Amino acid sequence: GHVFDQTWLYGGEGNFEADGGSFGLQDAYIAKALDNGWVFVAGQLKVPMQREFLVDSMNQLVIERSLVDSEFYAGRTQGVALDYRNDQFHFTVGYTDGHGATGGTNAPALSYDTEYSLTARAELLLAGNWDQFNDFTSWPDEEFAFMIGGAAHYQDGEYGTAADEIEAFQWTVDVSLEFGGANLFAYVVGRSLEATGLDLD
């Protein structure tokens, strides 16, 4: 919704767990729409990383996201982001608490998380319109649509704590095609982790 005027935005979303019914806050943010397609966002939101996770759960092609996404998704976190969109290009850069495995969503203010964390995602629309990529379904009456996306995420563990300072770098590239009744989506993802006694790719 909006507050004050059309340039001040807010959003929120919660979820009741299937096992036990406990409530969890998922998204809670405010945003300021600037000139020429720029938007500044602050609060709790999805890390702008993998397209499969960025698409709402209700708009997936099947009942749940893939096992690849469950292993590599960056989850939700708290921080600030700058977003830009025009007719063909979309870009988001965020400075946050980092990957959900190291703090992320609703982490206590003084708990161990990250020293710094940066994420950037870019998308290029080659055909169709942006609204077609709010889901993975291609409806029979829609025009052909083609989008290429990619993202990179880097974070370093918090200094001066007993825990290992894990340095993490993750990247992804994805392709989305809609054919007016059929669709194709594919992506590749990589991750590198470094710490004391740890070197994984």
Residue frames as a rotation matrix with the C-alpha (Angstrom) as fourth column:
GLY 1
0.566 0.825 0.000 0.00
0.825 -0.566 0.000 0.00
0.000 0.000 -1.000 0.00
HIS 2
-0.182 -0.553 0.813 0.86
0.482 -0.771 -0.416 3.70
0.857 0.316 0.407 0.19
VAL 3
0.304 0.253 -0.919 1.30
0.910 -0.362 0.201 6.19
-0.282 -0.897 -0.341 3.03
PHE 4
-0.219 -0.316 -0.923 1.47
0.234 -0.936 0.264 9.98
-0.947 -0.158 0.278 2.82
ASP 5
0.267 0.300 -0.916 1.52
-0.816 -0.435 -0.380 9.94
-0.512 0.849 0.129 -1.00
GLN 6
0.961 0.239 -0.140 2.03
-0.275 0.758 -0.591 7.56
-0.035 0.607 0.794 -3.96
THR 7
0.323 -0.918 -0.231 5.83
-0.491 0.046 -0.870 7.63
0.809 0.395 -0.436 -3.58
TRP 8
-0.519 -0.439 0.733 5.89
-0.855 0.244 -0.459 6.13
0.023 -0.865 -0.502 -0.06
LEU 9
0.210 0.531 -0.821 5.20
-0.545 0.760 0.353 2.40
0.812 0.374 0.449 -0.12
TYR 10
-0.353 -0.337 0.873 4.97
-0.899 0.382 -0.216 -0.36
-0.261 -0.861 -0.437 2.46
GLY 11
0.181 0.421 -0.889 4.52
-0.590 0.769 0.244 -4.13
0.787 0.481 0.387 2.38
GLY 12
-0.434 -0.301 0.849 4.16
-0.874 0.370 -0.315 -6.98
-0.219 -0.879 -0.424 4.82
GLU 13
0.295 0.506 -0.810 3.53
-0.609 0.753 0.249 -10.71
0.736 0.420 0.531 4.75
GLY 14
-0.286 -0.335 0.898 3.37
-0.919 0.363 -0.158 -13.44
-0.273 -0.870 -0.412 7.36
ASN 15
-0.141 0.177 -0.974 2.94
-0.527 0.819 0.225 -17.18
0.838 0.546 -0.023 7.45
PHE 16
0.398 0.302 0.866 1.45
-0.885 0.376 0.276 -19.74
-0.242 -0.876 0.417 9.85
GLU 17
-0.658 -0.740 -0.137 3.59
-0.752 0.644 0.140 -22.86
-0.016 0.195 -0.981 10.05
ALA 18
0.080 0.683 -0.726 1.92
-0.589 0.620 0.518 -26.12
0.804 0.387 0.452 9.02
ASP 19
-0.023 -0.186 -0.982 3.48
0.560 0.812 -0.167 -27.93
0.828 -0.554 0.085 11.99
GLY 20
-0.481 -0.126 -0.868 2.17
0.874 -0.151 -0.462 -26.31
-0.073 -0.981 0.182 15.18
GLY 21
0.428 0.792 0.435 0.61
0.843 -0.524 0.123 -23.20
0.325 0.315 -0.892 13.66
SER 22
0.081 -0.447 -0.891 3.22
0.660 -0.645 0.384 -20.72
-0.747 -0.619 0.243 14.95
PHE 23
0.931 0.331 0.154 3.27
0.343 -0.651 -0.677 -17.36
-0.124 0.683 -0.720 13.15
GLY 24
-0.090 -0.992 -0.083 6.36
0.777 -0.122 0.617 -16.06
-0.623 -0.009 0.782 11.41
LEU 25
0.627 0.216 -0.748 6.94
-0.162 -0.903 -0.397 -12.64
-0.762 0.370 -0.532 9.88
GLN 26
0.351 -0.482 0.803 8.24
0.853 0.517 -0.063 -12.99
-0.385 0.707 0.593 6.33
ASP 27
-0.382 -0.440 0.813 8.30
0.756 -0.655 0.001 -9.53
0.532 0.614 0.583 4.72
ALA 28
0.619 0.519 -0.589 8.05
0.736 -0.644 0.207 -6.14
-0.272 -0.562 -0.781 6.42
TYR 29
-0.487 -0.857 0.169 9.46
0.844 -0.413 0.342 -3.13
-0.223 0.310 0.924 4.57
ILE 30
0.574 0.530 -0.624 8.99
0.232 -0.836 -0.497 0.49
-0.785 0.140 -0.603 3.61
ALA 31
-0.231 -0.618 0.751 10.06
0.932 0.080 0.353 1.98
-0.279 0.782 0.558 0.29
LYS 32
0.185 0.202 -0.962 10.45
-0.028 -0.977 -0.210 5.37
-0.982 0.066 -0.175 -1.32
ALA 33
0.429 0.025 0.903 9.89
0.869 0.261 -0.420 5.67
-0.246 0.965 0.091 -5.06
LEU 34
-0.196 -0.604 -0.772 12.43
0.172 -0.796 0.580 8.09
-0.965 -0.019 0.260 -6.51
ASP 35
0.414 0.348 -0.841 12.57
-0.670 -0.509 -0.541 9.62
-0.616 0.787 0.022 -9.98
ASN 36
0.106 -0.391 -0.914 13.26
-0.978 0.125 -0.166 7.76
0.179 0.912 -0.369 -13.24
GLY 37
0.503 0.258 -0.825 12.45
-0.353 0.933 0.077 4.23
0.789 0.252 0.560 -12.07
TRP 38
-0.593 -0.782 -0.191 14.54
-0.072 0.288 -0.955 4.13
0.802 -0.553 -0.228 -8.85
VAL 39
0.651 0.749 0.125 13.15
-0.255 0.062 0.965 2.78
0.715 -0.660 0.231 -5.55
PHE 40
-0.566 -0.776 0.277 14.85
-0.522 0.077 -0.849 2.69
0.638 -0.625 -0.449 -2.14
VAL 41
0.518 0.735 -0.438 13.73
-0.177 0.593 0.786 -0.16
0.837 -0.329 0.437 0.17
ALA 42
-0.617 -0.671 0.413 14.46
-0.585 0.040 -0.810 -0.84
0.527 -0.741 -0.417 3.87
GLY 43
0.263 0.699 0.665 13.28
-0.958 0.269 0.097 -3.63
-0.111 -0.663 0.740 6.15
GLN 44
-0.388 -0.284 0.877 12.92
-0.289 0.941 0.177 -7.40
-0.875 -0.185 -0.447 5.96
LEU 45
0.543 0.500 -0.675 12.75
-0.761 -0.045 -0.647 -8.81
-0.354 0.865 0.356 2.45
LYS 46
0.873 -0.228 0.430 13.94
0.346 0.912 -0.220 -11.55
-0.342 0.341 0.875 0.09
VAL 47
-0.103 -0.958 -0.267 17.62
-0.063 -0.262 0.963 -11.49
-0.993 0.116 -0.034 -0.85
PRO 48
0.655 0.407 -0.636 17.64
-0.599 -0.233 -0.766 -10.57
-0.460 0.883 0.091 -4.59
MET 49
-0.412 -0.868 0.278 19.38
-0.593 0.487 0.641 -13.77
-0.691 0.100 -0.716 -5.65
GLN 50
-0.940 0.011 0.341 17.65
0.209 0.807 0.552 -16.78
-0.269 0.590 -0.761 -7.24
ARG 51
-0.690 0.705 -0.164 14.64
-0.635 -0.481 0.604 -16.19
0.347 0.521 0.780 -9.47
GLU 52
-0.362 0.576 -0.733 12.97
0.242 0.818 0.522 -19.42
0.900 0.012 -0.435 -8.33
PHE 53
-0.449 0.165 -0.878 12.78
0.893 0.059 -0.445 -18.11
-0.022 -0.984 -0.174 -4.75
LEU 54
-0.951 0.052 -0.303 11.91
-0.029 -0.996 -0.081 -14.53
-0.306 -0.068 0.949 -5.76
VAL 55
-0.514 0.834 -0.201 8.70
-0.361 0.002 0.933 -15.75
0.778 0.552 0.300 -7.43
ASP 56
-0.218 0.501 0.837 5.97
-0.975 -0.082 -0.206 -16.09
-0.035 -0.861 0.507 -4.77
SER 57
-0.860 -0.127 0.494 5.23
-0.226 0.963 -0.146 -19.63
-0.457 -0.237 -0.857 -3.57
MET 58
0.050 0.972 0.230 1.64
0.054 0.228 -0.972 -19.36
-0.997 0.061 -0.041 -4.87
ASN 59
0.673 0.184 -0.717 2.96
-0.619 -0.390 -0.682 -18.60
-0.405 0.902 -0.148 -8.38
GLN 60
-0.478 -0.839 0.258 5.25
-0.576 0.522 0.629 -21.61
-0.663 0.152 -0.733 -8.79
LEU 61
-0.360 0.307 -0.881 4.66
-0.845 0.293 0.448 -24.03
0.395 0.906 0.154 -11.66
VAL 62
-0.159 0.286 -0.945 4.32
0.213 0.945 0.250 -27.06
0.964 -0.161 -0.211 -9.34
ILE 63
0.703 0.637 -0.317 3.42
0.405 0.008 0.914 -27.54
0.585 -0.771 -0.252 -5.69
GLU 64
0.792 -0.501 -0.349 6.84
0.215 -0.307 0.927 -26.56
-0.572 -0.809 -0.135 -4.32
ARG 65
0.588 -0.688 -0.425 10.18
-0.808 -0.526 -0.265 -25.09
-0.042 0.499 -0.865 -5.34
SER 66
0.622 -0.383 -0.683 12.97
-0.166 0.788 -0.593 -27.41
0.766 0.482 0.426 -6.48
LEU 67
0.826 -0.413 -0.383 15.53
0.553 0.465 0.691 -29.20
-0.107 -0.783 0.612 -4.31
VAL 68
-0.149 -0.882 0.447 18.24
0.869 -0.332 -0.368 -27.07
0.473 0.333 0.816 -5.92
ASP 69
0.049 0.251 0.967 16.49
-0.102 -0.962 0.254 -23.95
0.994 -0.111 -0.022 -4.64
SER 70
0.933 0.361 0.007 16.12
-0.053 0.118 0.992 -25.43
0.357 -0.925 0.129 -1.14
GLU 71
0.463 -0.843 -0.275 19.90
0.881 0.405 0.244 -25.95
-0.095 -0.355 0.930 -1.00
PHE 72
-0.466 -0.819 0.335 21.11
0.875 -0.483 0.038 -22.69
0.131 0.311 0.941 -2.54
TYR 73
0.377 0.638 0.672 18.42
0.535 -0.742 0.404 -20.06
0.756 0.208 -0.621 -1.92
ALA 74
-0.664 -0.708 0.240 19.56
0.286 -0.537 -0.793 -17.03
0.690 -0.459 0.560 0.08
GLY 75
-0.250 0.657 -0.712 16.26
0.963 0.248 -0.109 -16.64
0.105 -0.712 -0.694 1.93
ARG 76
0.670 0.504 0.544 14.97
0.369 -0.863 0.345 -13.51
0.644 -0.031 -0.765 3.60
THR 77
-0.308 -0.810 -0.499 17.10
0.930 -0.146 -0.336 -11.01
0.200 -0.567 0.799 5.47
GLN 78
0.721 0.498 -0.483 17.07
0.611 -0.785 0.103 -7.48
-0.328 -0.369 -0.870 6.87
GLY 79
-0.423 -0.897 -0.129 18.76
0.694 -0.413 0.589 -4.49
-0.582 0.160 0.797 5.29
VAL 80
0.217 0.405 -0.888 18.47
-0.287 -0.843 -0.455 -1.87
-0.933 0.354 -0.066 2.58
ALA 81
-0.248 -0.248 0.936 18.23
0.775 0.529 0.346 -2.17
-0.581 0.811 0.061 -1.20
LEU 82
-0.267 0.134 -0.954 18.20
-0.488 -0.873 0.014 0.09
-0.831 0.470 0.298 -4.24
ASP 83
-0.159 0.358 0.920 16.07
0.630 0.754 -0.185 -1.03
-0.760 0.550 -0.346 -7.15
TYR 84
-0.442 0.015 -0.897 15.91
-0.566 -0.780 0.266 0.28
-0.696 0.625 0.353 -10.74
ARG 85
-0.275 0.401 0.874 13.55
0.631 0.761 -0.151 -0.76
-0.725 0.510 -0.462 -13.54
ASN 86
-0.445 0.275 -0.852 12.80
-0.681 -0.722 0.122 0.48
-0.582 0.635 0.509 -17.05
ASP 87
0.483 0.770 -0.417 11.09
-0.854 0.311 -0.416 -1.16
-0.191 0.557 0.808 -20.04
GLN 88
0.659 -0.270 -0.702 13.92
-0.310 0.754 -0.580 -3.64
0.686 0.599 0.413 -20.65
PHE 89
-0.313 -0.899 -0.305 16.32
0.108 0.285 -0.952 -3.62
0.944 -0.331 0.008 -17.68
HIS 90
0.818 0.519 0.247 15.87
-0.225 -0.106 0.969 -4.38
0.529 -0.848 0.030 -13.97
PHE 91
-0.203 -0.953 -0.227 18.62
0.174 0.193 -0.966 -4.08
0.964 -0.236 0.127 -11.36
THR 92
0.880 0.415 0.232 18.69
-0.169 -0.183 0.968 -4.51
0.444 -0.891 -0.091 -7.56
VAL 93
-0.259 -0.940 -0.220 21.60
0.121 0.194 -0.973 -4.12
0.958 -0.279 0.064 -5.16
GLY 94
0.773 0.619 0.136 21.28
-0.104 -0.088 0.991 -4.79
0.625 -0.780 -0.004 -1.43
TYR 95
-0.526 -0.831 0.182 23.34
-0.332 0.004 -0.943 -4.39
0.783 -0.556 -0.278 1.75
THR 96
0.494 0.870 -0.002 21.92
-0.497 0.284 0.820 -6.80
0.714 -0.404 0.572 4.33
ASP 97
0.366 -0.260 0.894 22.45
-0.845 0.309 0.436 -9.17
-0.389 -0.915 -0.107 7.28
GLY 98
-0.615 -0.726 -0.308 23.37
-0.784 0.517 0.345 -11.84
-0.092 0.453 -0.887 4.75
HIS 99
-0.482 0.321 -0.815 22.34
-0.303 0.812 0.499 -15.36
0.822 0.488 -0.294 3.92
GLY 100
0.484 0.815 0.317 19.65
-0.624 0.068 0.778 -16.90
0.613 -0.575 0.542 6.11
ALA 101
0.615 -0.296 -0.731 22.11
0.453 0.891 0.020 -19.55
0.646 -0.343 0.682 7.35
THR 102
-0.451 -0.858 -0.247 24.23
0.758 -0.222 -0.613 -16.85
0.471 -0.464 0.750 9.04
GLY 103
-0.869 0.230 -0.438 21.55
0.137 -0.739 -0.660 -14.71
-0.475 -0.634 0.610 10.66
GLY 104
-0.819 0.516 0.249 19.11
0.300 0.016 0.954 -13.52
0.489 0.856 -0.168 8.05
THR 105
-0.070 0.945 0.319 15.44
0.034 -0.317 0.948 -13.25
0.997 0.077 -0.010 8.93
ASN 106
0.759 0.559 0.334 14.63
-0.235 -0.243 0.941 -11.86
0.607 -0.793 -0.053 12.39
ALA 107
0.030 -0.819 -0.572 18.16
0.696 0.428 -0.577 -12.32
0.718 -0.381 0.583 13.73
PRO 108
0.719 0.183 -0.670 18.56
0.662 -0.476 0.580 -10.65
-0.213 -0.860 -0.463 17.15
ALA 109
0.957 -0.252 0.143 20.36
-0.169 -0.886 -0.431 -7.32
0.235 0.388 -0.891 16.87
LEU 110
0.335 -0.880 0.337 23.47
-0.930 -0.252 0.267 -8.43
-0.150 -0.403 -0.903 18.81
SER 111
0.683 -0.064 0.728 23.68
-0.026 0.993 0.112 -12.03
-0.730 -0.095 0.677 17.58
TYR 112
-0.456 -0.885 0.089 26.42
-0.049 0.125 0.991 -13.40
-0.889 0.448 -0.101 15.35
ASP 113
0.746 0.620 0.245 25.70
0.168 0.181 -0.969 -12.84
-0.645 0.764 0.031 11.67
THR 114
0.405 -0.605 0.686 27.93
0.897 0.118 -0.426 -11.11
0.177 0.788 0.590 9.11
GLU 115
-0.367 -0.603 -0.708 30.44
0.599 -0.736 0.316 -8.29
-0.711 -0.308 0.632 9.04
TYR 116
-0.322 0.371 -0.871 29.07
-0.659 -0.748 -0.075 -7.19
-0.680 0.550 0.485 5.68
SER 117
-0.376 0.307 0.874 26.96
0.554 0.831 -0.054 -8.69
-0.742 0.464 -0.483 2.92
LEU 118
-0.390 0.188 -0.901 26.31
-0.638 -0.761 0.117 -7.44
-0.664 0.620 0.417 -0.62
THR 119
-0.273 0.373 0.887 23.95
0.601 0.786 -0.146 -8.84
-0.752 0.493 -0.439 -3.25
ALA 120
-0.426 0.172 -0.888 23.27
-0.629 -0.762 0.154 -7.63
-0.650 0.625 0.432 -6.80
ARG 121
-0.264 0.403 0.876 20.82
0.594 0.784 -0.181 -8.98
-0.760 0.473 -0.446 -9.38
ALA 122
-0.555 0.085 -0.827 20.22
-0.595 -0.736 0.324 -7.85
-0.581 0.672 0.459 -12.96
GLU 123
-0.109 0.593 0.798 17.52
0.531 0.713 -0.458 -8.90
-0.840 0.374 -0.393 -15.43
LEU 124
-0.803 -0.149 -0.577 17.24
-0.399 -0.585 0.707 -8.15
-0.442 0.798 0.410 -19.15
LEU 125
0.114 0.927 0.358 13.80
0.096 0.348 -0.933 -8.35
-0.989 0.141 -0.049 -20.81
LEU 126
-0.848 -0.528 -0.045 14.25
-0.041 -0.019 0.999 -9.33
-0.528 0.849 -0.005 -24.45
ALA 127
-0.704 0.708 -0.053 10.56
-0.065 0.009 0.998 -9.91
0.707 0.706 0.040 -25.28
GLY 128
0.000 0.817 -0.576 7.18
0.776 0.363 0.515 -9.62
0.630 -0.447 -0.634 -23.58
ASN 129
0.218 0.122 0.968 6.50
-0.374 -0.906 0.198 -7.57
0.902 -0.405 -0.152 -20.44
TRP 130
-0.687 -0.625 0.370 7.62
-0.532 0.086 -0.842 -7.68
0.495 -0.776 -0.391 -16.81
ASP 131
-0.036 0.763 0.646 4.23
-0.979 0.102 -0.176 -8.82
-0.200 -0.639 0.743 -15.46
GLN 132
0.616 0.276 -0.738 4.55
-0.551 0.821 -0.153 -12.12
0.563 0.501 0.657 -17.32
PHE 133
-0.151 -0.798 -0.584 7.49
0.071 0.580 -0.811 -13.05
0.986 -0.164 -0.031 -15.08
ASN 134
-0.222 0.196 0.955 5.65
-0.938 -0.310 -0.155 -12.62
0.266 -0.930 0.252 -11.78
ASP 135
0.505 0.352 0.788 4.92
-0.545 0.838 -0.025 -16.35
-0.669 -0.417 0.615 -12.11
PHE 136
-0.629 -0.749 0.209 6.20
-0.362 0.520 0.774 -19.41
-0.688 0.411 -0.597 -13.96
THR 137
-0.053 0.717 0.695 2.98
0.561 0.597 -0.573 -20.06
-0.826 0.359 -0.433 -15.90
SER 138
-0.931 -0.145 -0.335 2.56
-0.200 -0.564 0.801 -19.17
-0.305 0.813 0.496 -19.56
TRP 139
-0.100 0.983 0.156 -1.11
0.008 0.157 -0.988 -18.68
-0.995 -0.097 -0.023 -20.36
PRO 140
-0.107 0.053 0.993 -2.39
0.859 0.508 0.066 -19.55
-0.501 0.860 -0.100 -23.88
ASP 141
0.731 0.493 0.471 -3.36
0.672 -0.639 -0.374 -15.98
0.116 0.590 -0.799 -24.74
GLU 142
0.636 -0.557 -0.533 -0.04
0.001 -0.691 0.723 -14.38
-0.772 -0.461 -0.438 -23.69
GLU 143
0.842 -0.421 -0.336 2.59
-0.467 -0.257 -0.846 -13.13
0.270 0.870 -0.413 -26.09
PHE 144
0.519 -0.767 -0.378 6.06
0.601 0.642 -0.477 -14.64
0.608 0.021 0.793 -26.38
ALA 145
0.876 -0.260 0.407 8.35
-0.455 -0.728 0.513 -13.53
0.163 -0.634 -0.756 -23.52
PHE 146
0.499 -0.812 -0.303 12.08
0.597 0.576 -0.559 -13.96
0.628 0.098 0.772 -22.93
MET 147
0.819 -0.257 0.513 14.14
-0.505 -0.748 0.431 -12.84
0.273 -0.612 -0.742 -19.93
ILE 148
0.218 -0.833 -0.508 17.76
0.468 0.546 -0.695 -13.43
0.856 -0.087 0.509 -18.88
GLY 149
0.853 0.095 0.514 18.83
-0.368 -0.590 0.719 -12.87
0.371 -0.802 -0.468 -15.28
GLY 150
0.126 -0.837 -0.533 21.88
0.499 0.518 -0.695 -13.17
0.857 -0.178 0.483 -13.09
ALA 151
0.854 0.161 0.495 22.97
-0.322 -0.584 0.746 -12.41
0.408 -0.796 -0.447 -9.54
ALA 152
-0.118 -0.901 -0.417 25.99
0.308 0.366 -0.878 -12.46
0.944 -0.232 0.235 -7.25
HIS 153
0.880 0.389 0.273 26.18
-0.174 -0.271 0.947 -12.52
0.442 -0.880 -0.171 -3.45
TYR 154
-0.133 -0.952 -0.274 29.23
0.295 0.226 -0.929 -11.98
0.946 -0.204 0.250 -1.23
GLN 155
0.790 0.341 0.509 29.47
-0.357 -0.418 0.835 -11.93
0.498 -0.842 -0.209 2.55
ASP 156
-0.347 -0.903 -0.253 32.09
-0.043 0.285 -0.958 -12.23
0.937 -0.321 -0.138 5.28
GLY 157
0.303 0.487 -0.819 31.46
0.724 0.441 0.530 -13.55
0.620 -0.754 -0.218 8.79
GLU 158
0.893 0.141 0.427 31.46
-0.129 -0.830 0.543 -11.21
0.431 -0.540 -0.723 11.76
TYR 159
-0.052 -0.998 -0.038 34.93
-0.002 0.038 -0.999 -10.37
0.999 -0.052 -0.004 13.11
GLY 160
-0.614 -0.406 0.677 36.06
-0.577 -0.356 -0.736 -10.80
0.539 -0.842 -0.016 16.72
THR 161
0.437 0.778 0.451 33.79
-0.899 0.354 0.259 -13.70
0.042 -0.518 0.854 17.70
ALA 162
-0.190 -0.481 0.856 34.46
-0.559 0.770 0.308 -17.29
-0.807 -0.420 -0.415 18.72
ALA 163
0.631 0.507 0.587 32.76
0.189 0.633 -0.750 -18.55
-0.752 0.584 0.304 15.57
ASP 164
-0.383 -0.747 0.544 34.71
0.722 0.126 0.680 -19.05
-0.576 0.653 0.491 12.35
GLU 165
-0.068 0.287 -0.956 34.58
-0.406 -0.883 -0.236 -16.12
-0.911 0.372 0.176 9.96
ILE 166
-0.096 0.129 0.987 33.05
0.686 0.727 -0.028 -17.81
-0.721 0.674 -0.158 6.92
GLU 167
-0.506 -0.095 -0.857 33.64
-0.499 -0.779 0.381 -16.04
-0.704 0.620 0.347 3.61
ALA 168
-0.136 0.590 0.796 30.90
0.551 0.713 -0.434 -16.91
-0.824 0.379 -0.421 1.11
PHE 169
-0.616 0.032 -0.787 30.45
-0.614 -0.646 0.454 -16.12
-0.494 0.763 0.418 -2.57
GLN 170
-0.288 0.607 0.741 27.43
0.499 0.755 -0.425 -17.29
-0.817 0.248 -0.520 -4.55
TRP 171
-0.683 0.061 -0.728 26.31
-0.572 -0.664 0.482 -16.64
-0.454 0.745 0.488 -8.12
THR 172
-0.172 0.659 0.733 23.52
0.473 0.708 -0.525 -17.66
-0.864 0.256 -0.433 -10.49
VAL 173
-0.821 0.066 -0.567 22.45
-0.512 -0.524 0.680 -17.20
-0.253 0.849 0.464 -14.11
ASP 174
-0.388 0.767 0.511 18.91
0.337 0.634 -0.697 -17.97
-0.858 -0.099 -0.504 -15.30
VAL 175
-0.961 0.180 -0.210 16.83
-0.258 -0.308 0.916 -18.00
0.100 0.934 0.342 -18.48
SER 176
-0.414 0.896 0.160 13.02
0.188 0.256 -0.948 -17.76
-0.891 -0.363 -0.274 -18.65
LEU 177
-0.964 0.156 -0.213 10.94
-0.240 -0.180 0.954 -18.30
0.111 0.971 0.212 -21.81
GLU 178
-0.325 0.922 0.211 7.17
0.018 0.229 -0.973 -18.19
-0.945 -0.313 -0.091 -22.27
PHE 179
-0.989 -0.127 0.072 5.52
0.051 0.161 0.986 -19.42
-0.137 0.979 -0.153 -25.47
GLY 180
-0.450 0.888 -0.095 1.83
-0.883 -0.426 0.198 -18.59
0.135 0.173 0.976 -24.96
GLY 181
0.675 0.724 -0.139 0.84
-0.673 0.682 0.284 -21.89
0.301 -0.098 0.949 -23.34
ALA 182
0.738 -0.540 -0.404 4.22
0.587 0.809 -0.010 -23.48
0.332 -0.229 0.915 -22.65
ASN 183
0.826 -0.469 0.312 7.23
-0.541 -0.815 0.208 -22.28
0.156 -0.341 -0.927 -20.69
LEU 184
0.499 -0.763 -0.410 10.89
0.586 0.646 -0.489 -23.06
0.638 0.004 0.770 -20.10
PHE 185
0.783 -0.323 0.532 12.98
-0.570 -0.716 0.404 -22.04
0.250 -0.620 -0.744 -17.08
ALA 186
0.647 -0.648 -0.402 16.57
0.626 0.753 -0.205 -23.07
0.436 -0.119 0.892 -16.36
TYR 187
0.757 -0.475 0.449 19.38
-0.567 -0.819 0.088 -21.83
0.326 -0.321 -0.889 -14.16
VAL 188
0.276 -0.762 -0.586 22.83
0.558 0.624 -0.548 -22.66
0.783 -0.176 0.597 -12.92
VAL 189
0.858 0.026 0.513 24.13
-0.376 -0.648 0.662 -21.75
0.350 -0.761 -0.547 -9.46
GLY 190
0.148 -0.866 -0.478 27.51
0.448 0.489 -0.748 -21.91
0.882 -0.103 0.461 -7.76
ARG 191
0.933 0.123 0.337 28.80
-0.239 -0.487 0.840 -21.35
0.267 -0.865 -0.425 -4.23
SER 192
0.009 -0.966 -0.260 32.24
0.281 0.252 -0.926 -20.99
0.960 -0.065 0.273 -2.66
LEU 193
0.944 0.273 0.184 32.84
-0.118 -0.242 0.963 -21.17
0.307 -0.931 -0.197 1.12
GLU 194
-0.007 -0.987 -0.159 36.12
0.267 0.151 -0.952 -20.45
0.964 -0.049 0.262 2.89
ALA 195
0.766 0.106 0.634 36.98
-0.560 -0.373 0.740 -20.54
0.315 -0.922 -0.227 6.61
THR 196
-0.203 -0.847 0.491 39.48
-0.968 0.248 0.029 -22.17
-0.146 -0.469 -0.871 8.96
GLY 197
-0.751 -0.176 0.636 39.79
-0.183 0.982 0.056 -25.75
-0.635 -0.074 -0.769 7.69
LEU 198
0.195 0.891 0.410 37.05
0.446 0.292 -0.846 -25.17
-0.873 0.348 -0.341 5.12
ASP 199
-0.575 -0.305 -0.759 37.39
-0.539 -0.557 0.632 -24.69
-0.616 0.772 0.155 1.37
LEU 200
-0.301 0.600 0.741 34.31
0.516 0.756 -0.402 -25.78
-0.802 0.262 -0.538 -0.59
ASP 201
-0.694 0.190 -0.695 33.09
-0.631 -0.626 0.458 -25.13
-0.348 0.756 0.554 -4.14
